[in-house]
Amino acid sequence: MGSMRKDYISERFVIVSPNEAPPEETKKCSFCPGNESMTNPSLLSLVAKDGMLQRLQDSEDNYVEDWTVRVFESKFPAVSTSAENSYSERPLYSEPAYGYHYVVVASEKHKESLSTIPVEQWSNILVVIQDRLRWLYTQRGVTYVSIYVNHGKEAGSTTSHPHINMVTFSTIPPLIEAEAESSHRILNEKGTCPLCQTVNAETGGPRQILQTEGFLAFCPWAPSHPYEFWICPKKHTTSFSKITQKEINDLSLILRATLGGLTTSLKNVSYNLVFHLSPEKKNSRQIHWHIEVYPLTSAWSGLERGYGVFLNSIAPEKAAEQLGAACRKELAGLVGIV
């Protein structure tokens, strides 16, 4: 299967996988109800029945029907538990691309999107993600679980059916490692979590987009993408898998409102959404978990690709003003305020 290769000098790594890229979407969508045989069997299918949510899974000769959320192993995985056990040292460093790659189908409706599904459905999705996250961290060889969305062709998606990816790694990804190290250093120097400081600074400020009881959405001070925004818990918390049902419902509301506002404000925009989480296994380097959303409104230049210096064509304050108006209108419609 695939291999994980590191850069000659830096800790940046690349997954090289012989898997063919998934085909472009055809008339028959493998994520739609009735086409379950086109994917791997579900490991978890959420079914609403008699006012209750049942957690079921496919058997060899039977596919769960009437599901609202469905989880299965990707047929085109970035990593695999059957990865070849081979290593090589620098300058040509490589290790097995070992791990699990799950697809979480977020709705049974093909024409829905993460910006249009009901808030209650978002809650169901987050409950399923929590369930899989907890299970994955009990597995041997899982050090970190990444959770991300590719929405739109420019963002790397090959199907418009709403879905979320969960990919595990045997090491902590370099970007998360750097964020955790910086957070740990600032915590030691200043005695406070840097993201807690950020939430305090951005609440009610010119970059705030929206807030609910427990979460704040804002455009960051130094964004890597135009219209980029983050969603952060207001209170200090390092474990997404331990948040309560009340917090899940609150997060569902702000996710639905901000993604709805984004797609209303920027028509047909592609975007990536990523969860920045602490490793759940014992680790002294923890981060205040949060979600980052990167709208793809323009291509990166040589500055971004070659030097990691980001050139932004719109001030985050202006982006927050535009997104905030759209997101507040979206939120008002969701909670029934005319």
Long-range contacts (C-beta under 8 A, 24 or more apart in sequence): 1-80, 1-82, 1-83, 1-84, 1-96, 1-97, 2-78, 2-79, 2-80, 2-83, 2-96, 2-97, 3-83, 3-84, 3-86, 3-94, 3-95, 3-96, 3-97, 4-94, 4-95, 4-96, 4-97, 5-92, 5-93, 5-94, 6-90, 6-93, 6-94, 8-90, 8-91, 10-174, 11-174, 11-177, 12-174, 13-174, 15-78, 15-79, 15-97, 16-97, 17-77, 17-78, 17-97, 19-76, 19-77, 20-76, 21-76, 21-158, 22-75, 22-76, 22-158, 22-159, 23-158, 24-158, 25-158, 25-159, 25-160, 29-110, 29-159, 29-161, 30-159, 31-70, 31-103, 31-105, 31-110, 31-159, 31-161, 31-163, 32-108, 32-110, 32-161, 33-65, 33-66, 33-67, 33-108, 36-63, 36-64, 36-70, 37-63, 39-72, 39-75, 39-103, 40-72, 40-73, 40-74, 40-75, 41-72, 42-67, 42-70, 42-71, 42-72, 43-71, 43-72, 43-73, 43-102, 43-132, 44-69, 44-70, 44-71, 44-128, 44-131, 44-132, 45-69, 45-70, 45-71, 46-70, 46-124, 46-127, 46-128, 53-124, 53-127, 55-131, 67-108, 68-107, 68-108, 68-121, 68-124, 69-104, 69-105, 69-106, 69-107, 69-121, 69-124, 69-125, 69-128, 70-104, 70-105, 70-108, 71-102, 71-103, 71-104, 71-105, 71-128, 71-132, 72-102, 72-103, 72-105, 73-100, 73-101, 73-102, 73-103, 74-101, 74-102, 74-103, 74-165, 77-101, 77-167, 78-167, 79-167, 79-168, 79-169, 81-141, 95-170, 96-170, 98-141, 98-170, 99-141, 99-142, 99-167, 99-168, 99-169, 99-170, 100-136, 100-139, 100-142, 100-166, 100-167, 100-168, 101-165, 101-166, 101-167, 101-168, 102-132, 102-165, 102-166, 102-167, 103-163, 103-164, 103-165, 103-166, 104-128, 104-129, 104-132, 104-163, 104-164, 104-165, 104-166, 105-161, 105-162, 105-163, 106-162, 106-163, 106-164, 107-161, 107-162, 110-160, 110-161, 112-162, 113-151, 113-160, 113-162, 113-263, 114-149, 114-151, 114-162, 114-255, 114-259, 114-273, 115-256, 115-259, 115-260, 115-262, 115-263, 116-260, 117-162, 117-256, 118-256, 119-249, 119-252, 119-253, 119-256, 119-334, 120-252, 122-251, 122-252, 122-253, 122-255, 122-256, 123-245, 123-248, 123-249, 123-252, 125-164, 125-252, 126-248, 126-251, 126-252, 127-245, 127-248, 129-164, 129-166, 130-240, 130-241, 130-243, 130-248, 132-166, 133-166, 133-240, 133-241, 133-280, 134-241, 134-280, 136-166, 136-168, 137-241, 137-280, 137-281, 139-168, 141-168, 141-170, 142-168, 142-169, 142-170, 142-281, 143-168, 143-169, 143-170, 143-171, 143-172, 143-279, 143-281, 144-168, 144-169, 144-171, 144-172, 144-173, 144-176, 144-279, 145-169, 145-277, 145-280, 146-173, 146-274, 146-275, 147-274, 147-275, 147-277, 148-272, 148-273, 148-274, 148-275, 149-271, 149-272, 149-273, 149-274, 150-272, 151-270, 151-271, 151-272, 151-273, 152-268, 152-269, 152-270, 152-271, 152-296, 153-270, 154-270, 154-296, 155-270, 155-271, 155-272, 155-296, 156-272, 157-270, 172-279, 172-283, 176-276, 176-277, 176-279, 176-287, 177-285, 179-276, 179-287, 180-278, 180-283, 180-285, 180-286, 180-287, 181-285, 183-285, 183-286, 183-287, 183-288, 184-284, 184-285, 184-286, 193-236, 193-288, 194-288, 195-232, 195-236, 195-287, 195-288, 195-290, 196-236, 196-288, 198-232, 199-232, 199-234, 203-234, 206-317, 206-320, 206-321, 207-316, 207-317, 207-320, 208-320, 208-324, 209-258, 209-261, 209-320, 209-323, 209-324, 209-327, 210-254, 210-257, 210-258, 210-261, 210-324, 210-327, 210-328, 210-331, 211-254, 212-250, 212-253, 212-254, 213-250, 214-247, 214-250, 214-251, 215-250, 215-251, 215-254, 217-254, 217-258, 217-327, 218-320, 219-316, 219-317, 219-319, 219-320, 219-323, 220-316, 221-316, 222-310, 222-316, 223-310, 223-312, 223-316, 223-319, 224-294, 224-304, 224-310, 224-312, 225-294, 225-295, 225-296, 225-297, 225-310, 225-312, 226-295, 226-297, 226-298, 226-312, 226-313, 226-314, 226-319, 227-262, 227-265, 227-266, 227-269, 227-295, 227-297, 227-314, 227-319, 227-322, 227-323, 228-292, 228-293, 228-294, 228-295, 228-316, 228-319, 229-258, 229-262, 229-292, 229-293, 229-319, 229-320, 229-323, 230-290, 230-291, 230-292, 230-293, 231-255, 231-258, 231-290, 231-291, 231-293, 232-288, 232-290, 232-291, 233-288, 233-289, 233-290, 236-288, 237-288, 237-289, 238-278, 238-286, 238-287, 238-288, 238-289, 239-277, 239-278, 239-280, 239-289, 240-275, 240-277, 240-289, 241-280, 253-331, 253-334, 253-335, 254-331, 255-291, 256-330, 256-334, 257-327, 257-330, 257-331, 257-334, 258-293, 258-323, 258-327, 258-330, 259-293, 260-326, 260-327, 260-330, 260-334, 261-323, 261-324, 261-326, 261-327, 261-328, 261-329, 261-330, 261-331, 262-293, 262-295, 262-323, 262-326, 262-327, 264-326, 264-329, 264-330, 265-322, 265-323, 265-325, 265-326, 266-295, 266-297, 269-295, 269-296, 269-297, 270-295, 270-296, 271-295, 271-296, 272-296
